[in-house]
Amino acid sequence: MNAVANEIVEKILKSDYTKKITLAHAEEAKENLIKRRDTHLDSLIDKLKESKVNKIVTAVINGDLMDFNTYNDNLLYCRDLGIISETKPVKIANEIYREIIPRVLTDPFQDAIGDEGKSVWYIKPNGKLDMDKLLKAFQEFYRENSEMWLEKFDYKEAGPHLLLMAFLQRVINGGGRINREMAVGTGRTDLLIEFNGDKFVLELKLKRLPSAKQKGLDQISRYLETLGMTKGYLILFELKPSSLSRRVDCEVLRLLY
């Protein structure tokens, strides 16, 4: 976080100590660091290619439980690198890494997404984001492209989550932001999308068991109540070997008070 502070004070505010630091400055500093890819970030990107790091980062992104035969060694290695937290549940270590790791891992996807990823298709006349339309387009995109793309991807097990994040990132770039909540053992990834004054809650979950849908609905219900929101989206990714059955289901949850 020292890098963020230095970026704000020295680069953005030009060492003018009379100016007040705002949340907008922190967001700008974070974006600058990510785009500039400073030396320590390049080192992180190289580490993401290692098998030990892949296993832990995949578990964090998916919310999976780890294989305890290798869990401790991999966990300690990632902690020594400063990639993951000392806290429980295990999360990515800091806000910069929580932002840059998914974005680095989704870069190959973002570069390959065509016209269906243009934000213009999902912006209403009033400038608001049409999340229902966006997710319907992603369902079609996933059905047509996921098998081919995920087979070539190093982070295959986290691929469905990352593919959706890539699609979202392409659409909201420049007009909004994605806040990610990811931790080992939670069984899901929570996304809070902010765009032009609106907020959208998405919960991403792998459908490994028939009970996944109900568990997901229960989880997102609790998350929405925590945020004081009444509408969210549960995204369930099918995990079947046949490309004919590969799909993503989207369920809209509305809480009534």
C-alpha positions as CSV (number, residue, x, y, z in Angstrom):
1,M,0.0,0.0,0.0
2,N,3.0,2.3,0.3
3,A,3.1,2.3,-3.5
4,V,-0.4,3.7,-3.6
5,A,0.4,6.4,-1.0
6,N,3.5,7.4,-3.0
7,E,1.5,7.5,-6.2
8,I,-1.1,9.8,-4.7
9,V,1.2,12.2,-2.9
10,E,4.0,12.5,-5.5
11,K,2.4,11.8,-8.8
12,I,-1.3,12.8,-8.5
13,L,-1.1,15.7,-5.9
14,K,2.5,16.7,-6.9
15,S,3.5,16.7,-3.2
16,D,1.0,19.5,-2.4
17,Y,0.2,18.7,1.2
18,T,-2.6,21.3,1.4
19,K,-4.8,19.0,-0.7
20,K,-7.1,16.5,0.8
21,I,-6.7,12.8,-0.3
22,T,-10.0,11.3,-1.5
23,L,-11.2,7.9,-2.4
24,A,-11.1,9.0,-6.1
25,H,-7.4,9.7,-5.7
26,A,-6.9,6.2,-4.3
27,E,-8.8,4.6,-7.2
28,E,-6.8,6.7,-9.7
29,A,-3.5,5.7,-8.0
30,K,-4.5,2.0,-8.1
31,E,-5.3,2.2,-11.8
32,N,-2.0,4.0,-12.6
33,L,0.0,1.3,-10.9
34,I,-1.9,-1.5,-12.7
35,K,-1.5,0.2,-16.1
36,R,2.1,1.0,-15.5
37,R,3.0,-2.5,-14.3
38,D,5.7,-1.4,-11.9
39,T,8.6,-3.9,-11.2
40,H,7.0,-5.5,-8.2
41,L,3.8,-6.1,-10.2
42,D,5.7,-7.7,-13.1
43,S,7.3,-10.0,-10.5
44,L,3.9,-11.0,-9.2
45,I,2.7,-11.8,-12.8
46,D,5.7,-14.1,-13.2
47,K,4.8,-15.9,-10.0
48,L,1.2,-16.5,-11.1
49,K,2.6,-18.9,-13.7
50,E,3.9,-21.3,-11.0
51,S,1.9,-24.4,-10.1
52,K,2.0,-23.8,-6.4
53,V,0.6,-20.3,-6.8
54,N,-1.9,-21.4,-9.4
55,K,-3.5,-23.9,-6.9
56,I,-3.9,-21.4,-4.2
57,V,-5.1,-18.5,-6.4
58,T,-7.6,-20.8,-8.1
59,A,-9.0,-21.9,-4.7
60,V,-9.3,-18.2,-3.7
61,I,-11.1,-17.2,-6.9
62,N,-13.5,-20.2,-6.8
63,G,-14.0,-20.2,-3.0
64,D,-12.9,-23.8,-3.0
65,L,-11.6,-26.0,-0.2
66,M,-8.0,-27.1,-0.7
67,D,-6.4,-30.5,-1.1
68,F,-4.9,-30.7,2.4
69,N,-2.1,-33.0,1.2
70,T,-0.5,-30.0,-0.6
71,Y,-2.4,-27.1,1.0
72,N,0.1,-26.1,3.7
73,D,3.2,-26.1,1.6
74,N,1.5,-24.1,-1.2
75,L,-0.1,-21.8,1.3
76,L,3.1,-21.0,3.1
77,Y,4.9,-20.4,-0.2
78,C,2.2,-17.9,-1.4
79,R,2.3,-16.2,2.0
80,D,6.1,-15.9,1.8
81,L,5.6,-14.2,-1.6
82,G,3.1,-11.8,-0.1
83,I,0.3,-12.9,-2.4
84,I,-2.2,-14.1,0.1
85,S,-3.3,-12.9,3.5
86,E,-2.4,-14.2,7.0
87,T,-6.1,-14.0,7.9
88,K,-8.9,-16.6,7.8
89,P,-10.5,-17.2,5.5
90,V,-7.5,-17.0,3.1
91,K,-7.8,-14.0,0.7
92,I,-5.6,-12.2,-1.7
93,A,-3.2,-10.1,0.4
94,N,-4.2,-6.5,-0.5
95,E,-6.5,-4.4,-2.6
96,I,-3.9,-3.9,-5.4
97,Y,-3.3,-7.6,-5.8
98,R,-7.1,-8.3,-5.5
99,E,-7.5,-6.0,-8.5
100,I,-4.5,-6.9,-10.6
101,I,-4.5,-10.7,-10.3
102,P,-8.0,-11.2,-11.9
103,R,-7.3,-8.5,-14.5
104,V,-3.9,-10.1,-15.5
105,L,-5.5,-13.5,-15.6
106,T,-8.4,-12.3,-17.8
107,D,-6.2,-10.2,-20.2
108,P,-6.1,-13.1,-22.8
109,F,-9.9,-13.4,-22.7
110,Q,-10.5,-9.6,-22.9
111,D,-8.2,-9.3,-26.0
112,A,-10.2,-12.1,-27.7
113,I,-13.7,-10.9,-26.9
114,G,-15.3,-9.4,-30.1
115,D,-18.2,-7.1,-30.7
116,E,-20.3,-8.8,-28.1
117,G,-18.1,-7.2,-25.5
118,K,-18.7,-3.6,-26.6
119,S,-20.2,-1.5,-23.9
120,V,-22.5,0.3,-26.4
121,W,-24.8,-2.7,-26.6
122,Y,-25.6,-2.7,-22.9
123,I,-26.0,1.0,-22.1
124,K,-29.5,2.3,-21.9
125,P,-30.5,5.7,-23.4
126,N,-30.3,7.2,-19.9
127,G,-26.6,6.0,-19.6
128,K,-27.4,3.2,-17.1
129,L,-26.2,-0.4,-17.5
130,D,-28.6,-3.0,-18.7
131,M,-27.3,-5.9,-16.6
132,D,-30.1,-8.3,-17.6
133,K,-29.1,-7.9,-21.3
134,L,-25.4,-8.1,-20.5
135,L,-25.8,-11.4,-18.7
136,K,-28.0,-12.9,-21.4
137,A,-25.3,-12.0,-24.0
138,F,-22.7,-13.6,-21.8
139,Q,-24.7,-16.9,-21.5
140,E,-24.7,-17.1,-25.3
141,F,-21.0,-16.2,-25.5
142,Y,-20.1,-18.8,-22.9
143,R,-22.0,-21.5,-24.6
144,E,-20.3,-20.8,-27.9
145,N,-16.7,-20.1,-26.7
146,S,-15.9,-21.6,-23.3
147,E,-14.8,-25.0,-24.3
148,M,-12.3,-23.8,-26.8
149,W,-10.9,-21.0,-24.6
150,L,-10.8,-22.8,-21.3
151,E,-8.8,-25.8,-22.7
152,K,-5.9,-23.5,-23.6
153,F,-6.0,-21.6,-20.3
154,D,-3.5,-22.2,-17.4
155,Y,-6.1,-21.4,-14.8
156,K,-8.7,-23.9,-16.1
157,E,-10.5,-24.5,-12.8
158,A,-11.0,-20.8,-12.3
159,G,-11.6,-20.2,-16.0
160,P,-15.4,-19.9,-15.9
161,H,-15.3,-17.2,-13.2
162,L,-12.4,-15.4,-14.9
163,L,-14.2,-15.5,-18.3
164,L,-17.2,-13.7,-16.8
165,M,-14.9,-11.2,-15.1
166,A,-13.2,-10.5,-18.5
167,F,-16.6,-10.0,-20.2
168,L,-17.7,-7.6,-17.5
169,Q,-14.4,-5.7,-17.5
170,R,-14.6,-5.2,-21.3
171,V,-18.1,-3.7,-20.9
172,I,-17.6,-1.5,-17.9
173,N,-14.1,-0.2,-18.7
174,G,-14.0,3.5,-18.3
175,G,-17.5,3.7,-16.9
176,G,-17.5,1.7,-13.7
177,R,-15.7,-0.7,-11.5
178,I,-15.8,-4.3,-10.2
179,N,-15.3,-5.0,-6.5
180,R,-14.4,-8.6,-5.9
181,E,-14.8,-10.7,-2.7
182,M,-12.9,-14.0,-3.0
183,A,-11.8,-16.3,-0.3
184,V,-10.9,-20.0,0.2
185,G,-13.7,-22.2,1.5
186,T,-16.6,-19.8,0.9
187,G,-17.9,-21.8,-2.1
188,R,-18.4,-18.7,-4.3
189,T,-17.1,-15.4,-5.6
190,D,-19.1,-12.2,-5.0
191,L,-18.9,-9.3,-7.4
192,L,-20.2,-5.8,-6.7
193,I,-20.5,-3.9,-10.0
194,E,-20.7,-0.1,-9.8
195,F,-21.8,1.8,-12.9
196,N,-23.1,5.3,-13.3
197,G,-24.6,5.4,-9.8
198,D,-26.1,1.9,-9.9
199,K,-24.9,-1.2,-8.0
200,F,-25.3,-4.8,-9.1
201,V,-24.5,-7.8,-7.0
202,L,-23.4,-11.0,-8.8
203,E,-22.6,-14.3,-7.1
204,L,-20.5,-16.8,-9.1
205,K,-20.7,-20.4,-8.2
206,L,-19.6,-23.7,-9.7
207,K,-22.5,-26.2,-10.0
208,R,-20.8,-29.4,-8.7
209,L,-23.8,-30.8,-6.9
210,P,-27.6,-30.4,-7.3
211,S,-27.7,-28.5,-4.0
212,A,-25.5,-25.7,-5.5
213,K,-28.4,-23.6,-6.6
214,Q,-30.2,-23.5,-3.3
215,K,-26.9,-22.9,-1.4
216,G,-26.1,-20.1,-3.8
217,L,-29.5,-18.5,-3.3
218,D,-29.1,-18.7,0.4
219,Q,-25.6,-17.2,0.2
220,I,-26.5,-14.3,-2.1
221,S,-29.6,-13.6,0.0
222,R,-27.3,-13.1,3.1
223,Y,-24.9,-11.0,1.1
224,L,-27.7,-8.7,-0.2
225,E,-29.0,-8.2,3.3
226,T,-25.5,-7.2,4.5
227,L,-25.3,-4.6,1.7
228,G,-28.9,-3.4,2.2
229,M,-29.8,-4.3,-1.3
230,T,-32.9,-6.2,-2.6
231,K,-31.8,-7.6,-6.0
232,G,-28.9,-9.8,-7.1
233,Y,-27.8,-12.3,-9.7
234,L,-26.7,-15.9,-9.0
235,I,-24.5,-17.2,-11.8
236,L,-24.2,-21.0,-11.9
237,F,-21.5,-22.6,-14.1
238,E,-22.2,-26.1,-15.2
239,L,-19.2,-28.5,-14.9
240,K,-19.9,-31.3,-17.5
241,P,-17.5,-32.8,-19.9
242,S,-19.8,-32.6,-23.0
243,S,-19.6,-29.3,-24.9
244,L,-23.3,-29.8,-25.7
245,S,-24.2,-29.4,-22.0
246,R,-21.7,-26.7,-21.2
247,R,-23.7,-23.7,-20.1
248,V,-24.1,-21.0,-17.5
249,D,-27.4,-20.4,-15.7
250,C,-28.4,-17.0,-14.4
251,E,-31.0,-16.5,-11.7
252,V,-32.3,-13.1,-10.5
253,L,-33.0,-12.9,-6.8
254,R,-35.2,-10.2,-5.4
255,L,-35.6,-9.9,-1.6
256,L,-38.9,-8.7,-0.3
257,Y,-39.1,-6.9,3.0
